[in-house]
């Protein structure tokens, strides 16, 4: 089982971009990206949609392996 933060980190790493580069593409801070990846804060719906477009993935792909119960 994984978490949203782990999935975000995995996507970023397989796309070979740093937290700083990802933050720039998302128009946010590196600290905020770190908080997302460490599951301290969840991205807003607006940012989730931006992530889906950035990586050209579906919501289901982003949420893969996450148990919502």
C-alpha positions in Angstrom: 0.0 0.0 0.0 1.3 3.5 -0.8 0.3 7.1 0.0 -0.4 10.1 -2.2 2.9 11.6 -1.1 4.8 8.4 -2.1 3.1 8.4 -5.5 4.0 12.0 -6.1 7.6 11.4 -5.2 7.7 8.3 -7.5 6.2 10.3 -10.4 8.7 13.1 -9.9 11.7 10.7 -9.7 10.7 8.7 -12.8 10.3 12.0 -14.7 13.8 12.9 -13.5 13.0 16.3 -12.0 14.0 17.8 -8.7 11.6 19.1 -6.1 12.7 22.6 -7.1 12.0 22.0 -10.8 8.6 20.4 -9.9 7.8 23.4 -7.7 8.5 25.8 -10.5 6.3 23.9 -12.9 3.5 23.8 -10.2 4.0 27.5 -9.3 4.6 26.6 -5.7 7.6 26.3 -3.3 10.0 23.4 -2.9 8.9 23.3 0.8 5.3 22.7 -0.2 6.4 19.9 -2.6 8.3 18.3 0.3 5.2 18.6 2.5 3.1 16.9 -0.1 5.7 14.1 -0.6 6.0 13.6 3.2 2.2 13.5 3.6 2.2 16.5 5.9 -0.2 18.4 3.6 -2.3 17.2 0.7 -2.4 19.2 -2.5 -5.5 21.1 -3.3 -7.9 19.8 -6.0 -6.6 22.6 -8.2 -3.0 21.4 -7.7 -4.0 17.7 -8.2 -5.5 18.7 -11.6 -2.3 20.5 -12.5 -0.3 17.4 -11.5 -2.5 15.2 -13.7 -1.8 17.5 -16.7 1.9 17.9 -16.0 2.5 14.2 -15.9 -0.3 13.4 -18.5 -1.8 10.8 -16.2 -5.3 10.0 -14.9 -6.6 10.5 -11.4 -6.7 6.7 -11.0 -3.1 6.4 -12.0 -2.1 9.1 -9.4 -4.1 7.2 -6.7 -2.9 3.7 -7.6 -2.2 1.6 -4.5 -3.8 4.0 -2.1 -6.4 2.5 0.3 -9.0 5.2 1.0 -10.7 3.3 3.7 
